[in-house]
Amino acid sequence: MRRGARLGVAGLGAVLGGLTGGFLVVGITLVLKAGIDLASSQGTWFALTVPPLGLLVAVLALHGYGTTAVADDALARSWRAFHPDAARADISADVVGSAGREERFPWRLAPLRAVATLATVGLGGAMGTEAPAAYFGVAAGACLGDRGRRWRRLLRPAALAGGAAGVAALMGIALVGTAFMLELGRRRRAPLDAERLLAALVGGAIGWGIDVVFGLSLIRLVVPKEAPGTFGQAVITALFIGAASGAITAAAAEAVYLAKKWQAAPAVRLAIGAAATVAIALLLARIAEPAAAVGPGGGAILWAERVDARPAGALAVCLLRAAATTAAVAAGGCGGVFVPFLAVGDLAGRVFAPGLGVGHDLAGAAGAAGGIAAGYRLPVTAAAMVLFVGGPRRATLTSLATVAIAWAVSSGLLAAQQWLAQRGRLARGRP
């Protein structure tokens, strides 16, 4: 097939997948958002009881109703059979693992994982909506392209565009959806060719268009209103907030990774993770307020804005929010960590706002972007978010510098961890 024809097929698949995935994700996200808003309006009793019940429902759906596939044919055609090695709650793993070969995406598991996601996130669990947006967007595109041989050529661009449209509709920024999907794909060395780039761009534009046309505002991003007064203040702000948000979210990302890979029976994981969730929620409700203990972290940011949180209080809530997401993952919750890392980075930035003499909005916005660059390891996505979220130019440049520093800190910590692990293996006589 000639290059022009390939681009035409990619464009058609992207339009169909973007529209299908974008609208599906918007519908699911609206339900999740309604649940999060309801949870944020309740008292301490809700934070201590309902999110753990949601984790229970998620585990029962994935491990009670869900089964283990015994053959490749059963895996490909079953609506509830998982690969024997699959982490059933880790929906991001399927998006990353199928990047560049989306025909292998297990889209038939989407309904079962939708139940788990609605139970986890919709009932106030400390997980986010971005992984569901990408997952269900890709699932919609993959399902669309799996309608027969004639549709097969559309599958890859439709799935990629569906994921980009879902994330763009959630964030309200076209290039965030595009960058998110392409950066995730590079983790599996998916090719960055013209067809994939076109599909991601079209999907991001469609998702953004859906957000604009329907006035959705599915997520609240902090927009900096005041810029640093001097160049020196901007440099110091980027250094301190970048280092703090980078270190904290990198550590949180490692904790989440270990929680995902924890080899324990689902009942054991649920019992320990739910108990930790209750304990953390109680601490957050006492230090801050009940709304700070539920959802992906938006309630904690609103609390910090409303009470002008002191550095010690902001740091405590920041660390507890990171622990809450880790506990939800350990328990078997189904959701994302991108939005929780936004909140953790935001709160980490606010710790330094009084000492640096900058506005809490700038500190929060810069810290949130740093949290995405370091915790989720998506620096291009973080930069795209900074460029399009708005605010004074000097504030934008400060946030971009924060992204670079947070990424550098995270990369340095990762390299140090790998070096120490290698030294440990050599000390034990292992290669």
Secondary structure in CASP SS format (residue, H / E / C, confidence):
PFRMAT SS
TARGET T0000
AUTHOR 0000-0000-0000
METHOD secondary structure of the structure
MODEL  1
M C 1.00
R C 1.00
R H 1.00
G H 1.00
A H 1.00
R H 1.00
L H 1.00
G H 1.00
V H 1.00
A H 1.00
G H 1.00
L H 1.00
G H 1.00
A H 1.00
V H 1.00
L H 1.00
G H 1.00
G H 1.00
L H 1.00
T H 1.00
G H 1.00
G H 1.00
F H 1.00
L H 1.00
V H 1.00
V H 1.00
G H 1.00
I H 1.00
T H 1.00
L H 1.00
V H 1.00
L H 1.00
K H 1.00
A H 1.00
G H 1.00
I H 1.00
D H 1.00
L H 1.00
A H 1.00
S H 1.00
S C 1.00
Q C 1.00
G C 1.00
T H 1.00
W H 1.00
F H 1.00
A H 1.00
L H 1.00
T H 1.00
V H 1.00
P H 1.00
P H 1.00
L H 1.00
G H 1.00
L H 1.00
L H 1.00
V H 1.00
A H 1.00
V H 1.00
L H 1.00
A H 1.00
L H 1.00
H H 1.00
G H 1.00
Y H 1.00
G C 1.00
T E 1.00
T E 1.00
A C 1.00
V C 1.00
A C 1.00
D H 1.00
D H 1.00
A H 1.00
L H 1.00
A H 1.00
R H 1.00
S C 1.00
W C 1.00
R C 1.00
A E 1.00
F E 1.00
H C 1.00
P C 1.00
D C 1.00
A C 1.00
A C 1.00
R C 1.00
A C 1.00
D C 1.00
I H 1.00
S H 1.00
A H 1.00
D H 1.00
V H 1.00
V H 1.00
G H 1.00
S C 1.00
A C 1.00
G C 1.00
R C 1.00
E H 1.00
E H 1.00
R H 1.00
F C 1.00
P C 1.00
W H 1.00
R H 1.00
L H 1.00
A H 1.00
P H 1.00
L H 1.00
R H 1.00
A H 1.00
V H 1.00
A H 1.00
T H 1.00
L H 1.00
A H 1.00
T H 1.00
V C 1.00
G C 1.00
L C 1.00
G C 1.00
G C 1.00
A C 1.00
M C 1.00
G E 1.00
T C 1.00
E H 1.00
A H 1.00
P H 1.00
A H 1.00
A H 1.00
Y H 1.00
F H 1.00
G H 1.00
V H 1.00
A H 1.00
A H 1.00
G H 1.00
A H 1.00
C H 1.00
L H 1.00
G H 1.00
D C 1.00
R C 1.00
G C 1.00
R H 1.00
R H 1.00
W H 1.00
R H 1.00
R C 1.00
L C 1.00
L H 1.00
R H 1.00
P H 1.00
A H 1.00
A H 1.00
L H 1.00
A H 1.00
G H 1.00
G H 1.00
A H 1.00
A H 1.00
G H 1.00
V H 1.00
A H 1.00
A H 1.00
L H 1.00
M H 1.00
G C 1.00
I C 1.00
A H 1.00
L H 1.00
V H 1.00
G H 1.00
T H 1.00
A H 1.00
F H 1.00
M H 1.00
L H 1.00
E H 1.00
L H 1.00
G H 1.00
R H 1.00
R C 1.00
R C 1.00
R C 1.00
A C 1.00
P C 1.00
L C 1.00
D C 1.00
A H 1.00
E H 1.00
R H 1.00
L H 1.00
L H 1.00
A H 1.00
A H 1.00
L H 1.00
V H 1.00
G H 1.00
G H 1.00
A H 1.00
I H 1.00
G H 1.00
W H 1.00
G H 1.00
I H 1.00
D H 1.00
V H 1.00
V H 1.00
F H 1.00
G C 1.00
L C 1.00
S C 1.00
L C 1.00
I C 1.00
R C 1.00
L C 1.00
V C 1.00
V C 1.00
P C 1.00
K C 1.00
E C 1.00
A C 1.00
P C 1.00
G C 1.00
T C 1.00
F H 1.00
G H 1.00
Q H 1.00
A H 1.00
V H 1.00
I H 1.00
T H 1.00
A H 1.00
L H 1.00
F H 1.00
I H 1.00
G H 1.00
A H 1.00
A H 1.00
S H 1.00
G H 1.00
A H 1.00
I H 1.00
T H 1.00
A H 1.00
A H 1.00
A H 1.00
A H 1.00
E H 1.00
A H 1.00
V H 1.00
Y H 1.00
L H 1.00
A H 1.00
K H 1.00
K C 1.00
W C 1.00
Q C 1.00
A C 1.00
A C 1.00
P H 1.00
A H 1.00
V H 1.00
R H 1.00
L H 1.00
A H 1.00
I H 1.00
G H 1.00
A H 1.00
A H 1.00
A H 1.00
T H 1.00
V H 1.00
A H 1.00
I H 1.00
A H 1.00
L H 1.00
L H 1.00
L H 1.00
A H 1.00
R H 1.00
I H 1.00
A C 1.00
E C 1.00
P H 1.00
A H 1.00
A H 1.00
A H 1.00
V C 1.00
G C 1.00
P C 1.00
G C 1.00
G H 1.00
G H 1.00
A H 1.00
I H 1.00
L H 1.00
W H 1.00
A H 1.00
E H 1.00
R H 1.00
V H 1.00
D C 1.00
A C 1.00
R C 1.00
P H 1.00
A H 1.00
G H 1.00
A H 1.00
L H 1.00
A H 1.00
V H 1.00
C H 1.00
L H 1.00
L H 1.00
R H 1.00
A H 1.00
A H 1.00
A H 1.00
T H 1.00
T H 1.00
A H 1.00
A H 1.00
V H 1.00
A H 1.00
A H 1.00
G C 1.00
G C 1.00
C C 1.00
G C 1.00
G E 1.00
V C 1.00
F H 1.00
V H 1.00
P H 1.00
F H 1.00
L H 1.00
A H 1.00
V H 1.00
G H 1.00
D H 1.00
L H 1.00
A H 1.00
G H 1.00
R H 1.00
V H 1.00
F H 1.00
A H 1.00
P H 1.00
G H 1.00
L H 1.00
G C 1.00
V C 1.00
G C 1.00
H H 1.00
D H 1.00
L H 1.00
A H 1.00
G H 1.00
A H 1.00
A H 1.00
G H 1.00
A H 1.00
A H 1.00
G H 1.00
G H 1.00
I H 1.00
A H 1.00
A H 1.00
G H 1.00
Y C 1.00
R C 1.00
L C 1.00
P H 1.00
V H 1.00
T H 1.00
A H 1.00
A H 1.00
A H 1.00
M H 1.00
V H 1.00
L H 1.00
F H 1.00
V H 1.00
G C 1.00
G C 1.00
P C 1.00
R H 1.00
R H 1.00
A H 1.00
T H 1.00
L H 1.00
T H 1.00
S H 1.00
L H 1.00
A H 1.00
T H 1.00
V H 1.00
A H 1.00
I H 1.00
A H 1.00
W H 1.00
A H 1.00
V H 1.00
S H 1.00
S H 1.00
G H 1.00
L H 1.00
L H 1.00
A H 1.00
A H 1.00
Q H 1.00
Q H 1.00
W H 1.00
L H 1.00
A H 1.00
Q H 1.00
R H 1.00
G H 1.00
R H 1.00
L H 1.00
A H 1.00
R C 1.00
G C 1.00
R C 1.00
P C 1.00
END
